[in-house]
Amino acid sequence: MKVWYLLLIGIFSVHCQNAPSSTYDPPVSRVAKQPNRNGKEGLFSRISEMIGAYARVTIGLHILGELIEPTSENLAIAGYMNINESIVDAWMKVNGKDSKIIIKEITSIKTSGFQVNGFLSEIAAFEDIFTQFEKLPPIHTEQQFTEMGEIVKNWQSVTDFPLTRLQALEREVNVVVEQSETTDYNKLESEKKDDLEKLNKKAMRAMKLYPQELRTMANHLKMFNGVLDFTDLYGPIKERIEIIKSYQTRKVSSLKIGTLAELQKMFSESTKFNIGSRIAQMIQLLTRMDDTSSLGRIWPEVFRNEFTELAVLKEDLDSKLLKDTLNKGEDLEVLKKVLDPIFDIGKIVSLFWTDSDAIFKDNDFRTHIDAIEPLLTNMAGVESFGLDKSVAVVTNMFNLTAIPDELNSFVDHYDGIMTKLEEYQEILRNIEEYQKEADYQRGLKLIENVDEWSAAFGDFTGGNNDALRKKINEEKYSPFQHKITNKFQEFNDKLQTLRDSLSKVNFTLFPSTGVKLLTDVTNTLNKTLINNKLHLSQVKAALNFIKAGQGIGGNKFDELVTKLSKLETIITEKKKQLNTEREKLKESPDAEYYKEVVKLNKGFELKEKLVAGSNLFKIFDKIVRDTKFDNFFEAGDVLYKKIQEVPFSNKNRFKLILKMKKLQTIKSRYEELKQEILLRKHRYNNVPMENLIQLRWLIENLYELPNPELKVEEWKQFAGLESLKNNTSGGNELANFEKAIEGISDLDFAEYQKNVPNTYANLRALIRFHNAILATEKVSSKTFWDWNHQWIEIVGFVAITLILNALAYGGAALYIRKKNMTPEELAERKERKERKKLEEKEESEEKAKNKTDPNSKAKEKKGTTTNVKARR
């Protein structure tokens, strides 16, 4: 029992000493107070760098996963080459023999005898209606039109400036002055003196009230300022009517094409060119790719716009930033080992790209592709039947319904109101300018002169009869010489003229009828386009095919076929090498790691999310560290004020104002975005990167940030408009705006924002993947002792325990036996010991004798043995 008890204790003790700890390192607290290693400058840049490193790691794992267990045939190649998979798919289908047949067939189709330019011009003019409509703001609600109708009605009956009260205050001051000139104060009776003092108090009160009354009167017209929004409300309607009228009054081109039956026959086998069309489009795109554009690229700004830079990924794997945030500062040796195959295989794919790109960049190849692509694309865009019907439908589309008389009447009245708005704006401008003049400013400051006037009145009562007359003749009292009221009387005369002309413009009925009429017209147009979109597309493709065919002339494409065949050879050779390397991966001793890679790729979509997060923080860094965006919007504000001075009668004013209001909306979003960014900068400023990467909302909540949707090219085109230049001349507002544009970049990140939701869960999957490969590495590196040391220790403990127990039991038994012997047994035992000693002595003597007499050795030995046995 004692043995099993000791054995049980030994087993438990060994198990406890070798069992793995159940504790774990918890995630780093997001509020942990640690020394600021990030600094204050470039915080967002470092966050972008960190997320970018994670993104490049996931891209590398994505490529490796596609090499090991492809989900799509060419996705690994696309990842290596930093090109959209659809482009690579078409590229890999290049076949020299098929290309020769297709090119020969497409270029042999006769296109002479058809006239297409006139019909294409009509299509372009028709489509331009909708292009212009899309640039206009939507038509407003009926309620808004009703409210504007009331504003216009009140504006048409605008009253004169209310001068009565101001004139009364002027009289009250002048009365006391006039009294003082004809009166000797010291000779007046007491009652008369009291009356004169009352008049002076009224004059002083008038000086106090004058500034407020002046402001009230000057703001009289501002109560009608809502009418200046007239163009915002009715402008979109008027513009739509003008667009339709412009289309209907244009010079119509000839719609003659040629024999429709022959045209239909030309496209009878169009479907067989579909694959060739797709390949030509993608090859044409490849000829335009370079490192200056993100055209066709899948990892823009994380890798440069060229072949995926594996050297950058290698640098990431050795960077302290990635070590600290992914592996607690330890080297990423296991991750390096896992990713190592992509670097070797990348050399093959790099040569694949280099050899192919040499063909794509060949000028003759580009020229031939540019010539053949529209032939194939337009041929594939035509159905093999029903083209004659499509031509008839499109021809009928060109015949728009006439504009209703009510809408034509609206345009006339609209122009009339524009003229009056210009007159009204001129009056407002005159008033604003006058308010800056000295006379008006003196009127606002009269209250400051009350004490001085009171002192002058004191001089008058003291005997200086000219005191008040001298005082009122000073410039600071000029309003009481009726200068201000006389000026506003001039403004009233202008208002009277405006009012008389406004009464002749009948605009009251339009809000209830015109809006509905225009809505019906535009809805009919949209419905026509939607219902016949397929017909329009077919006719355009057919006519553009003919136009392209007629433009080829005697162009030969033998060289193009030769280079396409060479491209096919490159594809075949490099794909064979690539497939050989793929097979090696399946037999690799690191296959256990690759299982984790495939598992990660299949279960999560992290690449796009991290790429988006990195790029967004890069944008934020530019906003907080640069003032160029702020300078741009300030220049836009100045230009807007300049454009607002353009007369209402100017036909370009509405479009210019509309564009600048769009810029104001963009500015508002930008300012809101900047506030959110600065808030995050303050929140993240003292947090280490290893903490930030664990924040759930670091990337995910970027989805909610306002997107300014600023596109630089749009505003460059706007700044280059002749209409803008002509209407802003005489100042440097436009020049400053153009200069400010040069310093900014696009600020439209909708494509990034749509990818960031659920980033955190995917990022945790990457961290779990890294932990999994670390565990796999630990298992694979164990020796026989590592695997079995616990059992060996247990067995050893059991053996030692059994031996010790056996010795203990044996010793105890001997002791007990000795203790319990009788005297006779003890005497016998003593006799045996003495006999044994005697025998040992005789044997030693015999051995000594034998050494001196060798011949008797055997006999003596035998005899001795016999004697010994006998004695025993």
Protein Blocks (a to p, Z undefined) as FASTA:
>chain_A
ZZmmmmmmmmmmmmmmmpccfbdcddddfkbccddfkbjnhklmmmmmmmmmmmmmmmmm
mmmmmmmmccbfklmmmmmnopafklmmmmmmpcfklmmmmmmmmmmpcfehiafklmmm
mmmmmmmmmmmmmmpccdddfklmmmmmmmmmmmmmcccddfklmmmmmmmmmmmmmmmm
mccfklpcfklmmmmmmmmmmmmmmmmmmmmmmmmmmmmmmmmmmmmmmmmmmmmmmmmm
mmmmmmmmmccddfbfbjfklmmmmmmmmmmmmmmmmmmmmmmmmmmgcfkbcghiabgh
kaccbdddfklmmmmmmpmklmmmmngopacklmmmmmmmmmmmmmmmmmmmmmmmmmmm
pmklmmmmmmmmmmmmmmmmpcfehklmmmmmmmmmmmccdddfklmmmmmmmmmmmmmm
mmmmmmmmmmmmmmmpmklmmmmmmmmmmmmmmmmmmmmmnopaklmmmmmmpmklmmmn
ommmmmmmmmmmmmmmmmmmmmmpccklmmmmmmmmmmmmmmmmmmmmmmmmmmmmmmmm
mmmmmmmmmmnmmacfklmmmmmmmmmmmmmmmmmmmmmmmmmmmmpcklmmmmmmmmmm
mmpcfklmmmmmmmmmmmmmmmmmpcklmmmmmmmmmmmmmmmmpcfklmklmmmmmmmm
mmmmmmmmmmmmmmmmmmmmmmmmmgcfklmmmpmklmmmmmmpccekpafklmmmmmmp
mklmmmmghiaklmmmmmmmmmpccddfklmmmmmgoklmmmmmmmmmmmmmmmmmmmmm
pcfklmmmmmmmmmmmmmmmmmmmmmmmmmmmmmmmmmmpcfklmmmmmmmmmmmmmmmm
mmmmmmmmmmmmmmlmmmmmmmmmmmmmmmZZ
